[in-house]
Amino acid sequence: MSCHTTGSRTVFFDDFRAPALDRAAWNVRVTGATVNNEQQAYVDSSQTVSVLPDGSVPDSQGVLVIQPRFSPGFVTPEGRRFDFLSGRIDTREKVRFTYGTVEARIMLCGGPGLWPAFWALGDEARWPDCGEIDIMENVGEPDWVSAALHGPGYSGETALTNRLYLPPGDDVTRWHVYSLEWSAQSLVFRVDGRMLYRVSRAMVEFLGPWAYDTEKYLILNFALGGTFPFKTNGVLHPYRGIPQETVTRIQAGEARMMVDWVKVTGAIEETDVRML
């Protein structure tokens, strides 16, 4: 991982070199409160968050792997029971930025009810006033990904969301670069350079206050089931939003989110990135 603020447009970069996650840049989160009726507990474990060494993936220095696990009856420190474990990492209180271009090269896996995401969130206020930027979400449908904004007056069932359907012969199980171009006037989401969604300041302020002039931090996570997957696939059993076929894939170790690199770039005078 490298970060600098002079002499280059790259102000944050992590290519996940082995042997382990760089904890100077990333936190591994453990489940506290659970939202969206999600079916997983987040744990800090090499079983759910790991780094593959150089050579494991062609043309890569190393790869982050976030992998859900089937673990019936797991009890969290709060006393809640879950049958699935998974991973969530973020740069909160370590790397924060305002404006610029945010990118990640990611390979997902198909399976109804799988809910991997790459997103950014503020921490200066309570959600949704802090502003949430969903750069990439997928709920196991292999042919599309989505992007969304959540803020004061436009959270939850937000009008500010869109999907991009991938071309025939391509899907989320291949490597793609998911990106956000963020300025004081707009947010533009792309997949491999192809526009997914453009949201202007005027579009946001038609619904509520613009929450995107303040610092955000990055999040990569792999949720399972819950509201968004259920609304997409209508599955209730054996878990809300998760059919048995997906449970079987998780048990077989076939459900993984792989991240080759994450990068934040931008003109230095326009992009404020802080290592805390």
PyMOL commands that set and color helices and strands:
alter all, ss='L'
color gray80, all
select helices_A, chain A and resi 201-207+227-233+244-251
alter helices_A, ss='H'
color red, helices_A
select strands_A, chain A and resi 10-14+27-28+40-42+49-52+63-66+69-75+81-86+88-90+95-98+100-107+114-121+132-137+144-150+161-165+176-182+186-191+194-200+217-224+257-265+272-275
alter strands_A, ss='S'
color yellow, strands_A
deselect
rebuild
show_as cartoon
